[in-house]
Amino acid sequence: MEFASRVEYPAAASAMKHHDKIVPIILAAGRSRRLPFPRALAPFGGKTPLAIAVENCEGLETPLVVLGCHARRVRRAVPAEARAILNRDWRKGQLSSLQCALRRVPKESAFLIYPVDQPLLQKATIQKLVRGFRTRKSIEQIVMPRYKRTDGHPVIISSAVRQEFFQAETAREVVYRRPDRIRTIDVDTASVFEDFNSSETYRLCLRKYLAREKH
């Protein structure tokens, strides 16, 4: 999403080093209506999107994997270095899963929102976002990737914004409420918005994943 005008920051809001702990929240609770398997367990060259996501978050705090539909099947595949939590209200939508996870995130910690159905994401992109978050201006509370003028995921959010997710109808509403507190990080990959929710889009992602792994 583009914004009409550029925000000018006062001198007091200059860039600085931040050392917040960052807790990854991997959202894997949704129903996979148009697939023969849960999205979290889709085959990608011997890995699953869930395993890829957890690997990509190496170096951060213990990832929280939010389960809902297909919870029993997915729980068995949660890597040992992650923690599975169950959102019993998963039918209420993605925000309910985020709220479920935030109740388990220390109040002083930042968090990274990571949809499980983006298997083309790589660790280097997450690390670039983390560096951007660590060096953000004091007014900037949200860091997100952007590829060719289109925003994507994952998104890193400071603890200062946490409570707003319990008072909103959608996560997007919170993220875009104040453009002045968003820092976008330009990336060189469309993986930040390439996801799958059908057999067709799964096959497309799989082809791209396998082609990349050959190089």
N, C-alpha and C positions, 0 to 999 in steps of 0.2 A: 504494500500500500504506500502511495506517495502522499506527501503533505505539501500544501500549496506554498508555504513559506519556510525559510530556514530559521531555526531558532537561534538567537544570539544568547550566549551564556555570559553571565557576569564574571569578573575576575575571580570572585570568591568560589566559583564553581569549576575551577581549573582541574585538569586531570590529576589524579593521585593514585597511590597504591592502595588496593583493598585486599584484605586477607580473610574475607568471609569463607567459612566452610561452605561447600556446595554439595547438596544432596540430590542426586539424580532421581527423578520420578519417572519410571517407565510405565506408560499407560498401556495395559494389555487386557482390559476388562470387556471390551466390546464384543458384540456378536459378529460372526463371520457368515452372513446370510448367503453370500454368493460364492463361497469357497467350500471345498470339501474338507477343510481342516481349519483350525483356529489360525488367525493371521500370525500370532506369536510363534507358531510351530511350522510355518511354511518352509519347505526344503529350499535351502540356498547353498548349493555346493557343499553339502555335509554339515552346514550350520543352520541355525534358525535365526529369524530376525531378533528374537529375544537374546540369544547368545551373542549376536553381533552387537546389540545395544549395550549389553553389560560389558563386553570387551572394550567398546568405545569409551566407556566411562571410567576406565582404569585411571587411578590417581586421584579420583574424587572420593567423597564419602561413600559408604555402602549404599548401592542403589536400592530403591524401593520399587518392587514390581507389583503393580496393582492388578489383581485378578478379579474376574466377575463371571461372565459367561465362560463356559469350558474350564472353570477354575481347577477342577480335579486333574484334567489332562495337562494343563499348562503348568500347574504347580510342580509336577514331576520333572519338568524340564528347566526349572529355574536354577541357574548356576549357583554353586556353593557360595560365591562371593557376593551374592545379592540376597535380599530379604523379601519374601513374598508376603503380601497383605491382601485381605479379601474385602472388596467393596460389595456388600450385600445389596446396595442400592444401585448397582451398575445400570439397571434399566432406565434410570433417570438421566443418563448421559455422562459425557466425559467430565463435566465439571464436578459431578459427584465423586468420581474417582480421584480427581485432584484434591478435593476437600478431604477425602478419606486419607490420602497420603500426608497431607499437610498436618493433620492431627498427630502424626508421628515424626514430623520434622522438628528438630529443636528450634525454638522461637527466634534464636539469634542467627540461624543458618539461612543462607540463600538456597535456592532450589533450581534444578534444571528440568524443564518439562520436555519429555522425550516420547513421542508416539512410537509404539513398537513396530508399526507398519512402514518404516522407512529404512529398509535394509541396505540401501546404497550409501548411507552415511558412513563416514570413516573417522577414525580417531583424530586425524589431523584437523578436521573441521571442528570437532568438539574442543580440541585444545586451543584452536584459534579463538573460539568464542570465550573460553575461559580467560585467555590472556586479555581479550577485550574487556571482559568484566572486571578483571583485576586492576586495569588501568583506566577505568571509566572516570568521568567527571562526577563530582559529588551529587549533582542533580540527577544524574542518570541512574535509574533503578532497574532498568530492563535492557537486556542485550539480546539481539536476535540476528540471525544471518540474512543476507540479502544477495540474491543472484539475479543479475540483469534486471534490476528495479522491482523484483518480486521478493517479498518477505517469506521466510520459511521457519523451520524448526531444526534443532531444539531451541528453546528460549530459556535464558537464565534470568532469574528474578530475585531481587534482594529481599531480605526479611522485612523491610519497611513496607512492602506492598502486600505481604501475606494476608492480612486480615480482610482486604478488599475482596478476595476470592470467596469469602463466606457471606458476602453481602451483594453479590452480583448474580445475574442470570446466566451469563456465559463467561468463559475465560477471556475470550476475545474482547469483550466489553472492558475488562480490567486492563488488558495489555495496551489497547489503543485509546484509553480514556484521556491520557495526557501525552501528546507527542513529544513534549519537551523532556520527558524523562526516559525516552527510548534512545539507545545507541544501536545503530545498525552496523554490522560488520560485513563488508563485501567479501564474498567467497567466489571461487572459480568453479563451482559445481552445482548442478541443478538438483543434486541429491537432497538438498534441504527442503524440497517440496515434492519429491517423487515418492509416492506411496502406492499401495495397492489395496483394492477392496473387492476384486472380482477375478475370475480365472484369466481374463484377458490382460488386465493390468498386472497381475502376478507374473504371467509369462513374459511380459515386457520387462519388468524389473529383473526377473531371473536372467534373461538374455543379457541385459546390461551388466549384471553382477558377474556372470560367468566370463563375459568378454573382458571385463576389467581384470579379473583374477588371472587371465592368461598372460597378461603383460607384466 
